[in-house]
Amino acid sequence: MTDRPRRGDARMRRSALLAAVGELLAERGPGFSLAEAAGLAGISTATAYRNFSDTASAIDAFYAELSGELLETFDRLPATADPVADIRAACGEWVAQASRWGAAAVHVRSPRGVLARRADSFVGGLYERLGRLVGRAVDGGAVPAQDVRFAVLMWVTIFDERVVVDLTRTLGWTTQQAADHLTGALLRVLGLPAVS
């Protein structure tokens, strides 16, 4: 039998390290060391450095993981016959996830606009998924004809993780309250009343 750790253990340590990175980012921004993240995760600094070359690469991996999870969640949502219900479902999932990682994600934001970053894998993937939902709603007559690019830009703006953090942490709203209010705002931008 080998002394090498099993792959499952290595994945658990990496996951704990990324969770610690997220916690430290949320608390103080990117001004922490990989050794601090390792300590918070309950792993050795050497193990942390086997996973990442430095703090910046750990932060990049944290952001890649959270953005990938959001896109995967959108992909798992079942399409229904009601495109507005599908938009509501995506909104609810977005708020649920952003309420967990939004305070950390604000520290890794790009200063470039959403439309300017459509070539980025996350922004492009997000834009594609949201655009598909809006386009389906437009094509099905559920929302008025409109510039889908503008609609998606407004969706991303309304659901900015900083807004989710303000609603859930600063105002103390539940994720359901935040999702309901933000979804209502989005539906009004799309040309529907808040309740449809």
N, C-alpha and C positions, 0 to 999 in steps of 0.2 A: 504494500500500500504506500502511496506517495504522501509526502508532507505538504505538497502544494495545495492551497485552498481550492475548494470546489468553485466552479464558475458561479453557482448561485450565491455563495458567500461573497465573492468579489462583486457581483451585481448589487447585493444588499449594502455593502460598504460604499460603493459608488453612489447608490441612491441616497444613503444617509449623508454622504458628503455634499451632494447637490442640495439636499434639504437644508443642510447647515448653511450653504452658500446663500440660498434664498432667504433664510432667517436673518443672516448678517446683512445682506443687501437691504432688506426691509428696515432693519434697525438703524443702520448707519451709512448706507450707500456702499460704494465699492472700496472704501478705505479700510480693508481688513486683509490679513495675510492668509495664505493657504494653511499655514500651521494653526491659526485660530479656527478656521473652518473644520480642520481635522479634529481639533480638541472638542469642539461642539458636537461633532458627529460621533465622537467616541472611538476614533481610529487614530493610528499613528500618523505622524507627519510624513514618514517614508511612504506609507500606503497612499496618502493624498498625492504625493509627487509621482507615484507610479501611475496614477490616473490622469494627472494634469501637470503641465510644465510650470504653470504659475497661476496666480489668482485670476488673471484676465481670461485664461483658457477655461477655468472652472466656471466663471461667470458666463462665458459664451455657451458652455455646455448646459448650464442651468436654463438660459434663455431658449436655446434650441429645444430642450426637453419640454418646457412649458408651451412653447409655440406649436411644437409638433403634437402635443396632447390636445390642444384646442382644435387644430385642424382635423385630427383623427376623430375627435368627438363629433364635429360637424359631419364628417363622412359617415359616422355610424347612425346618425339621426335618420329614421325612416321617412321617406317622402310619402306624403298623404295626398289625398285629392284636393286638399285645401292649402294653397300656397301661402296664405296669410298665417295659418296654423303652423306651417313649417318655419316661417320667419319667426313667429313667437317662440317656437321650440329652440331655435338657434340662439335667440336673444337670452332665453333662460339659462341655457348651458354656458353662454359667454359670461354672464354675470356670476354664475356659480363658480366658474374657474377663476375669473379675475378677482373675486373676493378673497381667494386663497393666495394668489401670487401677485396681485396688483401692486402692493406696497413695495415689493422687490423689483418688479418690472419697470417701475418709473425711473429707476436708476440706470437702465440699459437702453433707454429710448434714443432713437436717432433724431437729430435736429432736422432732417429732411422730411418733406411732406410724404403722405401716403402714396399719392399718385406717382411721385418721383421715384418711389422705392418699389414699384411693381415688379422690377426684375429680381428683388430679394426673394428668396424662397418662401419665407413666412408671409410677407406682405403680398406677394403674388398669389400664393395659395389662398390666403384669406380673401383677397379681392375676387379671385375666381369663384370661390364658394358662395360668397355673399352676392356677387353679381348674378350667379346662376339662380339663386333664390328670388332676387328682385326681378330678373328677366322672366322667370316662370310666372310670377305674379302679374307682371305686365302682359305677357302673352296670353294668359288665361283670363284677362279682364278683371282680375281681383283688385288691381290698383291702376290708376290712370297711366297712360303712356308718358314716359319721362326719360331723361338722360340717366341711364343706369350708372354711369360713372359718378355722377353727382350724388345719386341715391346711396351708392356704396360709400362714398366719401363722408356723407352725413351719418351713415350707420356707424362707421369707424369712429367718427368724432363724438357722437352721442355715447358710445360704449367705451370710450377711452378709460383705461384702467384707473386713471387718477380720479375720474368721476365715480367709478364703482367704489374705490377706496373711501372717497369723501362720504358717499351715501351709507356704506356699510360700517365703516369704522368711526368716522367723525360724527355722523348723524345717528348712528346706531340702528339703521334700518336693517331688516332681514334681507337676505338675498332675494326672496320672493317680492318684497316691496320694491327693492331697487329694480329688479327685472321688470315688474309691472309698469313702473313709472317710465323707465327708459324705453321700454317697448312701446308704450303709449306715445312718447315723443317721436320715436321713429315712424310709427304708423301715421302720425299727423304729417311728418315730412313727406311720406310716400303718398299723401293725399287721401288718407282714410281717417275716420274718427278713431279715437283711442280705443273704443270698444267696437268690435265688428263681429 
